[in-house]
Each structure stands twice: as C-alpha cells, then as structure tokens.
Amino acid sequence: MGDPNKSKRNRAAKPDGEVDRLSNLPDFIIHQILGFLPDTKFAAQTCVLSKRWKNLWTSVSDLRFDTIYFSKNLRSFEKFMLYALLRRDHHSTVRTLALSINYKEGFGDEVSSGFDVAGLINWVVQYAVDHGVRHVYLSSRSMRFRPSPALLGCRALKTLELNNADVSGLSSACLPAVTNLVLKECFFDEFLYVTESTFPNLANLDICVAYGIDDSVTKLSGTKLVYLKMEGLCCDEVQLAAPNLQVFKFLHKAENGYGSGWIMDFLDVDLPSVQYAEVLFYECVDPAVEGNIEDQFLRLLDGIRNAVSLTLRVPPLKVC
C-alpha cells in the first residue's frame, strides 16, 4: 500500500488549505508565464515562493533586462543581469534576449563618469551569439551604439530590433536567417542598404525614424520581402525593389512627431505585387526643403500602381 502522505507532499498548499494550482502547473507552462513578465528581475523574485520555485526562473526562454525597473543605478542593473545570465540552467535554451538601457535621473552621470554602456551591450551580444539566441532586441537611450561585427554576422538570428543605433554597418552584414528587422530612431552615414545579399530571407522590415547625412542613399530590396514600413525616413535618395511585397506603408513623418521626414528623391520604386498600400503625409511640406514633392509623390504612386487597396493622406498637389 502506498504512502498516504505522498500525494500531500507533492502538492503545494496555501496556508488556508487551498491547493496552489499555479505551483502544480507543469514547468513549461510556468516558464511561459514567467516569460511574459516585463523584466527577468520579476521572474527571479519568484525564487522565494517555495523550493519548487527556487530554480524555475533560471530556465525561462525569454529574457528581458530593462533599466527602468532598477531604481538604484546602472551598476546594480549590470550586476543583476550578469548574475542572471551566468546563473542560467545550461540545459535550457534562450530564445529571446532583450536589453533596454533607458535614461533615468542619475544614469547620465554614471555614463559621463565612465560606465561602459557599449561594453555592456557587446557582452550581451556575445552571449546571444555564443548561445544561438534567435530573437535579439537592443535599445540604448543613454547613448547611441554601433552593432558589433559578432551581431551582424550571427547566422542563428531570426529577429533583430535596434533602437538608437548607428546602422551604417548593415551594408556589410551577413544575417542569412533573419526574417524580421526593426530599426527605430537609428542613424547611418552615406548608405543604408538592406538587400538580399545581406538579408536573403528577410520578410518584414520596419523602419521608424532613421537619419542619414547629406547625400545619403537608402536601398531596400529582397525577393522574400512581403511587409515594408517606412516611417520618418530622412535621406536624399531611396531605391525600392521588392517583387513580392504585399504590404507597403510610407509615413512622411513619424506618428510620434519624431523625424523630419525628408526624402529628396524616390529614384526607383519597383513594387509590382503590392496589395495594400498607405501613403501618409501628416503635414504640408516645404518644396524649398524637400524638392518637388509632386514628382516624388507621382513616382512613388507609379511604383505601387497595382495595389488593390490604397490609402492616401497628402497635402494639396497640382494634378498632372
């Protein structure tokens, strides 16, 4: 006859005698729940709940580290993040790694006094590369950063999101597995090239505010590209070539008000398969600043002439 107390020992119970149904869930479900928390810090805090929870957080697949949840300083944030990564259960995989260094009062003083933000980002990137992380999100509001060669050559990466980065090096990247690329408030020098030679499997590209220097050129192309959003892109010349693109969205200025949104010339637009298109200008533009907006608009419109659904919001233009 079995031990009558065995089932009781295997059940976590609340003080009032009610069964703790959350603790009785399988590990993989608890891991999913912990993965939805906004920061890994909160997942780690569950270790005090019981022996059952002591090490569960160390095998969560989605890791997020954001300075906004650390009230002390950047060094305490760095200390916890390094501890969390080195404390990982080595038999589990990391699917998502997100790092956000957001500005808070006092953080700027640490950066100016020598805190190595770029070094911290590069350490996280190297960890992601060494562990085959598929989805990487990097954001630094404290200072602009440049993605390392290790990141731009990561063959396992499927999703890459960069916020406040210098993306000039994308033209020499080798990211064969990336299907989703997001660039937010990024900067580049003469060229922003996202092409099939560097991103052969790219399906979704979202650019939200990107600044180029004078005489800068943006070239976006790919046979597997099906979704393209350009919001607040600032450069002198744009070339678009995506024969299988289904959805195209062009916003002259970002909805949040960022980005001056100047494009001097749509030199070449070849999007013959677009089904759904949006072209939005949030305000009238100055021809003295942005050139002949009518020619730009008509050239863009000709490139998406096969669209089944077209949404336009433009300032008054002379009809040619």
HELIX and SHEET records of a PDB file:
HELIX    1   1 LYS A    6  ARG A    9  1                                   4    
HELIX    2   2 ASP A   27  GLY A   35  1                                   9    
HELIX    3   3 THR A   40  ALA A   44  1                                   5    
HELIX    4   4 GLN A   45  VAL A   48  5                                   4    
HELIX    5   5 LYS A   51  TRP A   53  5                                   3    
HELIX    6   6 LEU A   56  SER A   59  5                                   4    
HELIX    7   7 THR A   67  TYR A   69  5                                   3    
HELIX    8   8 LEU A   74  LEU A   86  1                                  13    
HELIX    9   9 PHE A  107  SER A  112  1                                   6    
HELIX   10  10 VAL A  117  ASP A  130  1                                  14    
HELIX   11  11 PRO A  149  LEU A  152  1                                   4    
HELIX   12  12 SER A  168  SER A  172  5                                   5    
HELIX   13  13 PRO A  287  GLU A  290  1                                   4    
HELIX   14  14 ILE A  293  GLY A  303  1                                  11    
SHEET    1   A 9 ASP A  62  ASP A  66  0                                        
SHEET    2   A 9 THR A  96  ILE A 101  1                                        
SHEET    3   A 9 HIS A 135  SER A 140  1                                        
SHEET    4   A 9 THR A 159  ASN A 163  1                                        
SHEET    5   A 9 ASN A 180  PHE A 188  1                                        
SHEET    6   A 9 ASN A 204  GLY A 212  1                                        
SHEET    7   A 9 TYR A 227  ALA A 241  1                                        
SHEET    8   A 9 VAL A 217  SER A 221  1                                        
SHEET    9   A 9 PHE A 191  VAL A 194  1                                        
SHEET    1   B10 ASP A  62  ASP A  66  0                                        
SHEET    2   B10 THR A  96  ILE A 101  1                                        
SHEET    3   B10 HIS A 135  SER A 140  1                                        
SHEET    4   B10 THR A 159  ASN A 163  1                                        
SHEET    5   B10 ASN A 180  PHE A 188  1                                        
SHEET    6   B10 ASN A 204  GLY A 212  1                                        
SHEET    7   B10 TYR A 227  ALA A 241  1                                        
SHEET    8   B10 VAL A 247  LEU A 251  1                                        
SHEET    9   B10 TYR A 276  LEU A 280  1                                        
SHEET   10   B10 SER A 309  ARG A 313  1                                        
SHEET    1   C 8 ASP A  62  ASP A  66  0                                        
SHEET    2   C 8 THR A  96  ILE A 101  1                                        
SHEET    3   C 8 HIS A 135  SER A 140  1                                        
SHEET    4   C 8 THR A 159  ASN A 163  1                                        
SHEET    5   C 8 ASN A 180  PHE A 188  1                                        
SHEET    6   C 8 ASN A 204  GLY A 212  1                                        
SHEET    7   C 8 TYR A 227  ALA A 241  1                                        
SHEET    8   C 8 ILE A 263  ASP A 270  1                                        
END                                                                             
